[in-house]
Amino acid sequence: MFTQLSDFYICWAQRCDQNHSIIRAILIKALRMDAKPKCSIEIRKRQFVTKEEKLILSTNDNKASIAQAIGTSIYPWDIKQQTELMNEMKAPNFIKIYNIRPKHQSYWEAYIYHYVEEELQLISGIVQIYHCLSFIDKCLTVQEFTAGTLKELIKIQNIGDKKLNELIIAIIVLDLMKILRCIHQMNIIHGCFRSDNIFITKRITSRPQLGTLGNGATLVVKLANWDYAIRNTDGMKYSGRYINENKVVTNDDYECEYWNYEIDRLGFVNVVNELICNQTMSYLRCKSGRYIPLLKLKRNWSMVELWSDLIYKCVNDMELHSWDELINDLAEATDTFIRKNGDQWIKFIAEYNFLFLKLFKRNLQFYP
C-alpha cells in the first residue's frame, strides 16, 4: 500500500482529477493532517494551481471575467472557506456495506477502499473489503460474501462414499496460497484463515494448465465474510481472543504472539491438515524453539513428501520461503501428477463435482 501519508492524498487527488472543488478539499485535508513529506504536497498544490488557473481562463469569455479570474487565481488556502465542503463530502456508495472502525479510522480515509478493491480484482477470490485500516503500520482485512464453506465440504465427504482426490485437494491448496500471496503483497492480514471462512464456489469443468494453477484467478475457492460463515455453520460462535475490538477472532491454537503474517500462514497450515487428515494440526516443540508438525498423511498418496515439505516450510521457515516459491513447487508437482493420471482425471473431477452439487443444494437458501 502507501508508505507515506502524502502518497495517499496525491493518489486520492489524482482520482478526482475532474472535480476541482474536491481536489482543493483533499489538499487542504492533507495540510491539516500534516502529511509527510510536505514537499510532495507542495508540488501537487503548485500543479493544481496551474491547472485551475487555466480552467478559469478557458471558461470565461468576457474580459472583465478574465481579469477578475487572473486577480483571484492564487490557490484559495483559506481553511475556513473549505470547512463546509469537507463536512459535506460523502463516502462513495460502496462504503455503506462495510464495517469501519470509527475509533481508528477517519471518515475521509474510507476512500482508500476503492483503490484496494481495484487492485484485488486481479484475483477472483477477493471482491469486497471489510474492516479497513490504511498505511504501513496498520492492516487491511479482505473477505468475500458467497455460500458453501470448505468445512462443510469436508463434512459431506466424510459421511459419504465420495472422497476428494489428492489432486483436487492440491488445486484447493493452490487457490488458498494464491489468495494469501495476493493479500500479503498488499500488506493485508486476513487474521482468521479457517475452513469455515473459505467457500467453495465453482465446479471443475476441464483440466487446469500449469500457468492457471500457479497464477491468475482462483479456480475453486474464495474467502468468506465472517458473519456469513457464522450463519452458515448453524449459528456456532467462534472461540478465541478478539482482535482490534471487532468480532474478528483468531483460534487459540495459533502460536502467534503478535498480529502479523504468521497468523495467516499457521491458519493456512491448519486448513491444509484438515483437508488431508480431517483434524486440527498438532505440533511438537523442540528445544530449539521450533515446531515440528505432527502429520498423519495417507501413505498411499503420491505427493506425501511434498505435503510434508510444504507444511514444514510454512511452520518453521516462513521468512525463507516466499508464497511464489511454495506455489510454484506445488503447481509443478500437481501438473505433473495430473498429466500422469490423465485416465483418472475425469473420475477425480466427477467425484468433486458430485460433492459440490450436494454442498450447493445444502446451501441453496443462502444464494441471492
N, C-alpha and C positions, 0 to 999 in steps of 0.2 A: 504494500500500500504506500502511503505517503510517508517519507522520512522526516519531513518538516511541515509545520503548520502552514507556512506560506504557500507551499506547493498545493495544498488542498484548496485554498482560496483562489489561487490562479486558475486551477483546473475548473473550479466552480464558475468563475467569471467567464472562462472560455466557452463553457457550455450554455451560457446565457448571452452569447455574443450579440444577438439582435435586440436585446432589451436593455437599453442604456440605464434606465431607472434602477433595474435590478442589479446591474453591474456596479453602479455607483454605491448602492447599499451594501453589496458584498465587500467592496474595498474599504468602505467605512468600518464595517464589522471587523475586517482584518486589522485595522488600526486599533480599534477598541480592544481587541483580543491580544494586541501586541505580538502579532505573528512574526516569527523569526524564519529566515533572515529578513530584516526590514528592507534591504536593498532590492530584493525580489519584488516586494510590494510596490516600492517606489518606481521601479521600471514599469510595472504594469499600470501604475497610475499615469505615468507620462504617455504611455501608449494609448490609454483610454482618452486622455485629454485631447490628444491629436485627432483621434478618430471622431470624438464627439464634436470638436470644432468643425471638422469637415462636414459632418452631418448637418450641423446647424446652418452652415453656409449654403449647402446644397438644397436645403428645403425652405429657404427664404428668398422670395423673388424681388421684393421692393428694397430699395437702397436703405431706407430707414431701418427696416428689419435687419438687414445685413450689418449695418453699423452698430445696431444695438447688440446683435449677436457677437460681433467682434469684441465689443466692450465688456461682455459678460462671459466670454468663453473660458476664463480661468476655471479650473475644476472647483465646483462648489463644496468645499470640505467643511461645511457647516453642519456639525453633527446634529444640532437641534432640529434643523430643517429635515433631516433624514429619519428622525426617530419614529415619526408616524409611519413612514414607508416600511421601516424594519419591523415594526409591530404588526403591520398588516400582511406581511409576507406569509404565504401559506405553504405548508409542506405539500409535495406532489401527491396525487391521488393514491399512489401505490403504498404510501406510508401508513394508510389507515388500517391495513391488515396486520401491521407489525406491533409487537410489544416492545416499546422503547423504555429504557431505564431512565426515568425522569431525574433520578438522583445523580446520575453520572453523565447525562448527555443533554446538551442544549438543543433547543427546538430546531435551530437552523442547521445543526450538524447532520440532520437526517438526510440531507441532500446527497450525502456520500453513498447512500444505498444504491442510487441509480447507477453510479459508476461501477460499483462492485457487481451489481446484477448483470450489467452488460458483459463484464469480463467473465463471469461464471456461466454465461450462456454457451461458452465453448464446450462445456461438458453437460450432457443431458441429465446427469444425475443431480443437478442443482438448479433450482429455478427461483424459489422465494428465499428471502433473507429475514432472519429474526434476531432480536437482541444485539443490536449493532453498537459497537464502541470503536471509534476510529483512532488511527495513529499508532506509532510503533510500540508504545508502552501499554497498549490495550489489545483487545482481541475482538474478532467478529465471530458470530455463530451462524451457521448456514444449515437449513433444513428444507425439506420439501413435503408438501401435503399430497398423499396418494393413499392407496389401500393395499393390504396383503403383506403382513410382516414376514421377514425371514424366519423369525422364531416360530410362527405358525406353520410355515412350510416344513420346517424340521419336525414339528409335532405330527403333521399329516403323514410324512413319510415314515415316521417311527411306528405309527399304528396301522400302516398298510403294508402291502407286499411290494410296492414300488419304491425303489430307493434312488437317491441321487448318485449318479456315477461320479467317480473321481474327477473326470474331465469336466463335467458340469460344475462341480464344486470349484475347480480351478478357474473357470470363467467368472463365477461369482466373486471369488477372492481377488481376481484381477480387477474387477469392477470396483471393489472396495478400496483397493490400493490406488486406483486412478482418481477416485474421489478425494482421498486423503492427500494425494500428491497435489491435486489442484488447489485445495483449500490451504494447505500448508505453504505452498509457494506464494500465496497472497497474505501470509501472516494471519491466517484464520485458524482458530482452535475449535473443534466441534465440542469436545468435553464430555460427551455422553454417547460414545460409539458402542452400541449394543445391538443385538439381533432384533430386539423389538423396536429399534429406531431405524431399521433398514427395511425397505419394502421391495418386494418382487413386483416388477411392472410389465414384463414382456415375455412372450413366448420366444423360443428359438426356432427360426424357420430355415436356417441354412448354416453351413459350416463356416465359422469365422476365419478370416485370414490373419496372418501374423501381425500385420500392421493394425488391424482392428482390435486384436487382443491387447496390444501394448499401448495404443494411442487412441485419441479421439474419444467419442462418447461412450458411455457405459452401455452394455448390452442387455443386462438383466435387472440390475438393482438401482435404487435411488435412496437418498437419505429421507428420513421421515420427520414430520412435525411431532414434537414430544407429546403435546396434548392429545393428538390423534392416536399416537401409539398407546397411550393410557386407555383411551376409549376402546381401542381395538383389541385390548387384552383384558376384557371383562372388568374394566374399572380398577385393575390392580395398580396400586400406587408404588412408586419406586422407593427403595430404601437407600440410605446413604447420607452423605453430607451435602448441604446446599452450597451452591456456588453463586457469588455475586448477588445475593439477596433475591434470586429468582427461583422459580420452580424447576430449575435445571439442576439435576443431581448427578453425582457420579457414584458408582458402586464401590462399596468398602473394600472389595477385593483388589482394587487398583493400588499398586505400590507407589503412588505418586504423592510426594510431599508438596510439590509446587504446581501451579497452574501453567502447564507447558505442553509441548507437543508429545511428550512421553505418555500423557494420559490417553491420547488418541491411538498411539501405537499399541499400548497394552490392551486397550479396548478392542482393537483390531485382532490381536492375538487371541483374545477370548472368543471372539466371533468365529475365527478360523477353527479353533479347537472344538467349539460347539457344533460346527458344521461336520467336522470329521469324526468326532468322538461322542457327540451329544452330551457334553458335560463341560463345566467351567474348568479353565486351566488351573492346574496346581503347580506350585514351584518348590524347588529345594534350594535353600540359600546356602551358598558356600562360605567358607571362612574369609575369602577374598571380598565378600560382599555381593558377588554376582549371583544371579538367579538361574537355576537350571530348570527349564520347563519339563514337567513330567508328562510325556506324551503317551497316549495309548492308541497309536496308529494301527490300522489293519495291515498286517504283514504282507498280505497278498496284493497290496496296492503297488502300482508300477512306480509311483513317484514318492515313495515313503521317505527316501533320503532327502529329496528336495523339500518336502514339507518340514522335516526336522530342521533342515538348514535355515529355511525361511523364518520359522518361529524363533530359533535360537538367535538369529541376527536381529530380529525385532526386539527381543527381550534384553540382550546384552551388548549389542554393538550398534545402537541406534545412530550414533554420531558418525560412524564409519561407513554406513551403507545408506545411500540415498534411496528414495522411492523409485527413481529411474532405474537404478541397478536391480533392485528387487523385482520390479515389474518386468524388466527385460529378461531376466533369468527365468521367471515363471512362464512368461509368454512364449519364449522359445521352446521350453520343455513341453508346454501344453500343445503348441502347434505340432511338434514332432510326434507326440503320442496320438494326436487326432489323426494325423496322416497315416500312422502305422495301424490304427484301428478303424480305418475307413469303413469296413464292412459292418462294424458295430456302432458306428456313429449315429445312424438312423435310429437304432434302438435306444441309444442314450437320449436323443432328442425327444423321442416319443414318450419315454418314461418321465422326463422333466415336464413336458407339456401336459401330460396326464395329471401330474401333481399341481401344476399351475392352474389347470381348469378347476380342480377341487378347491384350491385356495380362492380362486375368483368367485366361485359360487358361494363359498362360505362368507365372503365379504361383499357380496353384490350390493347389499343395502347401503354400504358406505360410499359407493361410487356416485358422482353427481349425475 
